[in-house]
Amino acid sequence: MDINFELYKTFYIVAKSGSFSAAARELFVTQSAVSQSIKTLETQTGSTLFIRGAKNVKLTSVGEMLYSHVGQAYALLKTAEGKMLEMQSLGSGEIRLGVGDTILHHLLIPVLQKFINKYPNIKIQINNRTSPGIIDSLKSGAVDLGIVTLPVADKAIETPEFRDVEDVFVASSRFNHLKGRDVSLNDLTSLPLLLLKKDSSTRRNLDLYFTSKGLSIAPEIELESMELLVELSRIGLGIAHVLKESVVDAIRKEELFILKLAEPIPPRKLGIAKLRNVPLSPSAEVFTSMLLSS
């Protein structure tokens, strides 16, 4: 049997008020419409739900049983409605964010701090993923939105641009002979390079750029962590390709320097990824707006 929620709502209001006329006033319908709804529900359930009196009605034993269950359902729906309104006003809610650790550490912390200060009751769940992993997490429903390297070819994903970031090659004093020189891309290929693994979008973009110049890269070391690349570069193990913001302190302390390339590598674009045609929650919408204005 299909459930007609309007019939059960009418039944609940009649049972609660004890009167067809009172229920009609609360529901803003005619008394005859209320009476017809109750008759329809009794026909569908095959049970008499009310004992009709001259002015009032009283529940039958079957009606009492039904009222106890409908009352619980009605209370749950009212609670859900209240929670929805609370979420709309950002009094509660949750954001599930997919982001790589380097972008999180160097670009998102100020935005997250601003957001939680303004909306302390919104829970933020952070899933540490590479860009391909974030796309998979979006499609599986594990995250609501993520910060990814563009472009994203998957048509199911929408990716408004977030910001441009610059990746640089950095070296320690071991490579001081390169300091201040224009280093060609061809020269770079013969140096001990420390790069992210091939499954990262940062590495993929770098490989594509070198390929477009007719060159290929054979790194000395490949790692999943950009922070470790910085540390290995700091001790002189090689020349690391990292996010510029990740080496600000090391450069200020003169532990590392940025190689000057004869052909500067174009900046990398970041996007805010979400499922296309799937609306974000109010809290995720506000967080996205905050990201775009940061």
Residue pairs with C-beta under 8 A, 6 or more apart in sequence:
1 44
4 40
4 41
4 44
6 37
7 37
7 40
7 41
7 44
8 41
8 70
8 73
9 27
9 74
10 23
10 27
10 34
10 37
10 38
10 41
11 37
11 38
11 41
11 49
11 66
11 67
11 70
12 67
12 70
12 71
12 74
13 23
13 26
13 27
14 20
14 23
14 34
14 38
14 50
14 57
15 50
15 59
15 63
15 67
15 70
17 23
17 26
18 56
18 57
18 58
19 55
19 56
19 57
20 31
20 34
20 35
20 38
20 57
21 31
23 34
24 30
24 31
24 33
24 34
27 34
38 49
38 50
41 49
42 48
42 49
45 62
45 66
47 60
47 62
47 63
47 66
48 60
48 62
48 63
49 59
49 60
49 62
49 63
49 66
50 57
50 58
50 59
50 60
50 63
51 57
51 58
51 59
51 60
59 67
83 92
86 92
87 93
87 281
87 282
87 283
88 282
90 119
90 121
90 122
90 282
90 283
90 286
91 121
92 121
92 122
93 121
93 122
93 123
93 281
93 282
93 283
94 122
94 123
94 124
94 125
94 281
94 283
95 122
95 123
95 124
95 125
95 144
95 145
95 281
95 283
95 284
95 287
96 125
96 127
96 142
96 143
96 144
96 145
97 124
97 125
97 126
97 127
97 143
97 144
97 145
97 146
97 147
97 287
98 127
98 129
98 133
98 134
98 137
98 138
98 142
98 143
98 145
98 146
98 147
98 273
99 108
99 126
99 127
99 128
99 129
99 134
99 146
99 147
100 128
100 129
100 130
100 131
100 147
101 128
101 225
101 226
101 227
102 226
102 227
102 242
102 243
102 246
103 147
103 165
103 243
103 270
104 126
104 128
105 227
105 246
106 243
106 245
106 246
107 147
107 163
107 165
107 245
108 147
108 291
110 294
111 287
111 290
111 291
111 294
112 124
114 290
115 122
115 124
115 286
115 287
115 290
116 122
116 124
119 283
119 286
122 283
124 287
127 134
127 137
127 142
127 143
127 146
129 136
129 137
129 143
129 146
130 199
130 200
130 201
130 224
131 146
131 148
131 149
131 152
131 200
131 201
132 199
132 201
134 143
134 146
134 147
134 148
134 273
135 146
135 148
135 152
135 154
135 157
135 273
137 143
137 146
138 144
138 145
138 146
138 157
138 273
138 274
138 275
139 154
139 156
139 157
139 275
144 274
144 280
144 281
144 284
145 272
145 273
145 274
145 280
145 284
145 287
145 288
146 272
146 273
146 274
147 162
147 270
147 271
147 272
147 273
147 291
148 159
148 201
148 270
148 271
148 273
149 201
149 202
149 205
149 268
149 269
149 270
149 271
150 159
150 161
150 268
150 269
150 270
150 271
151 159
151 269
152 159
152 271
152 273
155 276
156 275
156 276
157 273
157 274
157 275
157 276
158 273
158 274
158 275
158 276
158 277
159 271
159 272
159 273
159 274
160 271
160 272
160 292
161 269
161 270
161 271
162 269
162 270
162 271
162 272
162 291
162 292
163 269
163 270
163 294
164 267
164 268
164 269
164 270
165 243
165 244
165 245
165 267
165 268
165 269
165 270
166 243
166 244
166 267
166 268
167 202
167 206
167 241
167 242
167 243
167 244
167 265
167 267
167 268
168 241
168 242
168 243
168 244
168 247
168 258
168 259
169 183
169 188
169 193
169 239
169 240
169 241
169 258
169 259
169 261
170 230
170 233
170 239
170 240
170 242
170 247
170 250
170 251
170 256
170 257
170 258
170 259
171 178
171 233
171 239
171 240
171 256
171 257
171 259
172 233
172 234
172 235
172 236
172 255
172 256
173 236
174 236
175 191
175 236
175 239
178 259
179 257
180 260
181 260
182 260
182 261
182 262
183 259
183 260
183 261
183 262
184 261
184 262
184 263
185 210
185 213
185 215
185 261
185 262
185 263
186 215
188 217
188 239
188 259
188 261
189 210
189 215
189 216
189 217
189 218
191 238
191 239
192 220
192 237
192 238
192 239
193 217
193 218
193 219
193 220
193 221
193 238
193 239
193 240
193 241
194 219
194 220
194 221
194 223
194 229
194 232
194 233
194 237
194 238
194 239
194 240
194 241
195 203
195 206
195 217
195 219
195 221
195 222
195 223
195 229
195 240
195 241
196 202
196 203
196 222
196 223
196 224
196 226
196 229
196 241
197 203
197 222
197 223
197 224
198 204
198 207
198 222
200 224
202 226
202 241
202 243
202 268
203 222
205 268
206 217
206 241
206 265
207 216
207 217
209 265
209 266
210 216
210 217
213 263
220 237
220 238
221 229
221 232
221 237
221 238
223 229
223 232
226 242
226 243
226 246
227 246
229 240
229 241
229 242
230 240
230 242
230 246
230 247
230 250
230 256
232 238
232 240
233 239
233 240
233 242
233 256
234 250
234 255
234 256
239 259
244 258
247 256
247 258
250 256
251 257
251 258
272 288
272 291
272 292
274 280
274 288
280 288
